[in-house]
Amino acid sequence: MNRKAIAAWCFYDFANSVYPAVITATIFGVYFAGTIVGNEAGLGDLWWGRVISVSMMAVAVTSPLLGSVADNAGVRKKFLFAYTYLTIACVALFTTIEPGMILWGFLLATLANIGFEGALVYYNAYLPDIAPPDRRGFISGLGFGVGYAGSGAGLLMVLPLVAREQLTLIWLAVAGFFALFSLPAFLALPTDSPGRRTMAQAAIEGVTGFRHILSDVLRQPNLRRFLLAFFVYIDGVNTTIYFAGIYAATTLGFSPSELIYLFLTVQMSALVGALALARPTDIWGPKRVITLTLVLWTVIVTAAYFVDQKSTFFVIAFLAGTGLGAVQSASRALMASLVPEGKEGEMFGFYALCGKSSSVVGPLVFGGISRALGGNQRVAILSVAAFFLVGLVLLQRVRKPAPPAGQE
């Protein structure tokens, strides 16, 4: 087990977690919906939902193809670098957005999110390479735990800037944080293996071979069942992440500084949850951990419908955080246990296809309900519970993976 590679892999999670913490979950999402667009009647919710849905769809459509290219042409690390710096460049360009510049803001936010979500395809695909089968749950949880520590560090970094309303410096600080702390991953992760094809050949093979990837998935009942369940419940998770800050600011009246403290609470509880359930994921199995967290999230989202006090919402956010790291980590570990050897890139590309394409639906549902009801976000957030319930039922059809050869 290459401890240096594992540390570098986890540290990338530290680096990239500043983006969802500051950009999509708190400061920029709220600024985009409330100031750039205006959210008095739910129009900002609608446009933010479009940012998320369009970027997720772009990643979903391209991930299986580019995952196959990464495997066959030996360019996984290069793709990780390219997507990472697409995000960094776009966040730095947020400094050019002014209130009312809806299309320019939409374009930059969409490209930034494509870069962030696209990079995760290649980042996740490293897990089977650097972690032995019996340690993948622990290492996956460790990565998320370190990531939540990065989220906390990023939020603390921008807190003084938020208090002084220095938005330009916030965007530059986030870009610099991501660029600086992602360097260990590019230096220490395994280098790309020589490709079996040129990039052009791999691209052609990827286009024609997508049906073979789909066929590989469909031939494996456990993988097929898990990806269907994941498709549904991760939509609920992502929709909650992308709209929680806007909900807190618009419906409950949270100030920008209060949002920072709210999400610091979430990140710290997510860190505790990810680390506390990392080893149990290997002992109990990732399916059981996912089941427990989906039950928790269904209760939490339903409770959020009735909340009208900031202090109560802080408690709900803390409980939600404990399940956030666990559901993401255990899902990645379960996927890694089901992926055929040698197909990590293309299968994690398909995993991204399921996760990102499903995440087109939830934001559109939330934004559409809010807009249709004149900005009523309570009904919109209650609709998210349906994703958790349906995903929970579908997950129960997944059977325990067979042990690796030699470990029966």
Secondary structure as the mmCIF struct_conf table of DSSP 4:
data_model
#
loop_
_struct_conf.conf_type_id
_struct_conf.id
_struct_conf.beg_label_comp_id
_struct_conf.beg_label_asym_id
_struct_conf.beg_label_seq_id
_struct_conf.end_label_comp_id
_struct_conf.end_label_asym_id
_struct_conf.end_label_seq_id
HELX_RH_AL_P HELX_RH_AL_P1 ARG A 3 ASN A 16
TURN_TY1_P TURN_TY1_P1 SER A 17 SER A 17
HELX_RH_AL_P HELX_RH_AL_P2 VAL A 18 VAL A 18
HELX_RH_PI_P HELX_RH_PI_P1 TYR A 19 THR A 24
TURN_TY1_P TURN_TY1_P2 ALA A 25 THR A 26
HELX_RH_AL_P HELX_RH_AL_P3 ILE A 27 TYR A 31
HELX_RH_PI_P HELX_RH_PI_P2 PHE A 32 VAL A 37
TURN_TY1_P TURN_TY1_P3 GLU A 40 ALA A 41
BEND BEND1 GLY A 42 GLY A 42
HELX_RH_AL_P HELX_RH_AL_P4 LEU A 43 ALA A 73
TURN_TY1_P TURN_TY1_P4 GLY A 74 GLY A 74
HELX_RH_AL_P HELX_RH_AL_P5 ARG A 76 LEU A 93
HELX_RH_3T_P HELX_RH_3T_P1 PHE A 94 THR A 96
TURN_TY1_P TURN_TY1_P5 PRO A 99 GLY A 100
HELX_RH_AL_P HELX_RH_AL_P6 ILE A 102 ALA A 125
TURN_TY1_P TURN_TY1_P6 TYR A 126 TYR A 126
HELX_RH_AL_P HELX_RH_AL_P7 LEU A 127 ILE A 130
BEND BEND2 ALA A 131 ALA A 131
HELX_RH_3T_P HELX_RH_3T_P2 PRO A 133 ARG A 135
HELX_RH_AL_P HELX_RH_AL_P8 ARG A 136 ALA A 163
TURN_TY1_P TURN_TY1_P7 ARG A 164 GLU A 165
HELX_RH_AL_P HELX_RH_AL_P9 LEU A 167 PHE A 181
TURN_TY1_P TURN_TY1_P8 SER A 182 SER A 182
HELX_RH_AL_P HELX_RH_AL_P10 LEU A 183 ALA A 188
BEND BEND3 LEU A 189 LEU A 189
HELX_LH_PP_P HELX_LH_PP_P1 PRO A 190 GLY A 195
BEND BEND4 ARG A 196 ARG A 197
HELX_RH_AL_P HELX_RH_AL_P11 MET A 199 LEU A 218
TURN_TY1_P TURN_TY1_P9 ARG A 219 ARG A 219
HELX_RH_AL_P HELX_RH_AL_P12 PRO A 221 THR A 250
TURN_TY1_P TURN_TY1_P10 THR A 251 THR A 251
BEND BEND5 LEU A 252 LEU A 252
HELX_RH_AL_P HELX_RH_AL_P13 PRO A 256 ALA A 276
TURN_TY1_P TURN_TY1_P11 LEU A 277 LEU A 277
HELX_RH_AL_P HELX_RH_AL_P14 ALA A 278 TRP A 284
HELX_RH_AL_P HELX_RH_AL_P15 PRO A 286 PHE A 306
HELX_RH_AL_P HELX_RH_AL_P16 LYS A 310 LEU A 338
BEND BEND6 VAL A 339 VAL A 339
HELX_LH_PP_P HELX_LH_PP_P2 PRO A 340 PRO A 340
TURN_TY1_P TURN_TY1_P12 GLU A 341 GLY A 342
HELX_RH_AL_P HELX_RH_AL_P17 GLU A 344 SER A 358
TURN_TY1_P TURN_TY1_P13 SER A 359 VAL A 360
HELX_RH_AL_P HELX_RH_AL_P18 VAL A 361 ALA A 372
TURN_TY1_P TURN_TY1_P14 LEU A 373 GLY A 374
BEND BEND7 GLY A 375 GLY A 375
HELX_RH_AL_P HELX_RH_AL_P19 GLN A 377 LEU A 382
TURN_TY1_P TURN_TY1_P15 SER A 383 VAL A 384
HELX_RH_AL_P HELX_RH_AL_P20 ALA A 385 LEU A 395
TURN_TY1_P TURN_TY1_P16 GLN A 396 ARG A 397
HELX_LH_PP_P HELX_LH_PP_P3 VAL A 398 PRO A 404
TURN_TY1_P TURN_TY1_P17 ALA A 405 GLY A 406
#
